[in-house]
Amino acid sequence: MSAAPGETPFVRLMPTLILFALVVALGVQAMGQFSALQDAANAQLGLSDFQLTLVQGLGTAIPMLLLSIPIGILVDRTNRLRLMIVLTGIWTAGSIGTAFSNDLGVLLASRMAAGVGATGAMTCAISLAADIATPGQRGRAMLVLTLGKVLGQAAVFIVGVRLFTLIGESGLWGLEAWRGVHLVVGLVSAALIGALLFLREPPRREMLAGPGAPFRTVARELWSRRGFLIPLFVGQIAVTMADASAGILIAPVLSRSYGMAAAQTEWVGTVLFVTGLAGSIIGGIAADVGHRRGRGGVLIGAVFFSALGVPAGLYTVAPDVTWLGIGFGVLILSGTVTGLITAIAITVLLPNELRGLCIGAFLTLAGLIGFGVAPPLIGAISDAMGEGGKHLGTATAWVSVFVGLVSCIAFWIAMRRAPASATSEPV
């Protein structure tokens, strides 16, 4: 696709977009790596199912709840590159801190740091990518970032689990294998900070009130779009609940229900990568094609794929590992498509001064409900069903199917209430 007059060719944007995608990838891996290795860590730490889901759920939810909106406001009003560097440092510290955790308190604090740093840096990356690209290039720019997210999810298993196997019982610099993996992720993340120092802050596009507008004005603009934003948030938060549960609990479900050790779960990373790659491409095309159909068309793909994710939520009660893998892949595919479309919808249907705030608000709610409610809820249901956590798969399926239905209905409502453009009057 050729560039429009005055538009920078997309190929020239790729080096910067790839660097932003690497930020997203390493942040996602740092935030999710403990999930794949939690049983190995727990063999040493001796935590209950509820404590593990507390670390995985509230360990992400609490910092999101407290800091995502302030970070989103900073994204809209300050130098985003400097903020991204700080946040990268925070998740780096969280990953290294995980490697040296010896009790629940230190582990929880380290996972909090990894969560807030990674999600905050992702907010920065979305805002920056939207401003180095024009609206006509934005779908492709968001696709590159989504590929970074996919790479990070896959790296948890393909890189992290393989590294765990390579380190083995011999350890790394005196650390057990699960600790060594987190240390390596932290050190690689630290190296990424140096590359970010060479970038410059891009000018902001599509402003209404401007970055220095009084917060009262920004809040009024946000409130006037509530009919669109509330169902959009509900839809994607429900998807996040299913995706977060899948990423956090797939390893223990495979271990307990299907007898698979951590070293046998590398295929999960392949499924994450392939379905995530396909979902990124499908989501970008679906958003661009749908957007050309007029008001709300950008969300047509979100409605369809959220519906597809409902039966896929039964993957944890599949009769064998093959069917589990298929269902898991469809669920991740659906989540990738809806996540990308939601990000594109925010960047093309909201003015610039609302984007960081909206992403921050979404991350707050996603952290509180998606990560903070769903995994602990599943863990509590599993514990209540007894038999030493053998029913973790059944509890996961119940929650996943329910939130899938909620997401489909919410995206349909958001599609009907979407504004025509970023600067048009709200519906």
Secondary structure, 3 states (H helix, E strand, C coil): CCCCCCCCCHHHHHHHHHHHHHHHHHHHHHHHHHHHHHHHHHHHHCCCHHHHHHHHHHHHHHHHHHHHHHHHHHHHHCCHHHHHHHHHHHHHHHHHHHHCCCCHHHHHHHHHHHHHHHHHHHHHHHHHHHHHCCCCCHHHHHHHHHHHHHHHHHHHHHHHHHHHHHHHHHCECCECHHHHHHHHHHHHHHHHHHHHCCCCCCCCCCCCCCCCCCHHHHHHHHHHCHHHHHHHHHHHHHHHHHHHHHHHHHHHHHHHHHCCCHHHCHHHHHHHHHHHHHHHHHHHHHHHHHHCCCCCHHHHHHHHHHHHHHHHHHHHHCCCHHHHHHHHHHHHHHHHHHHHHHHHHHHHHCCHHHHHHHHHHHHHHHHHHHHCCHHHHHHHHHHHHCHHHCCHHHHHHHHHHHHHHHHHHHHHHHHHCCCCCCCCCCC
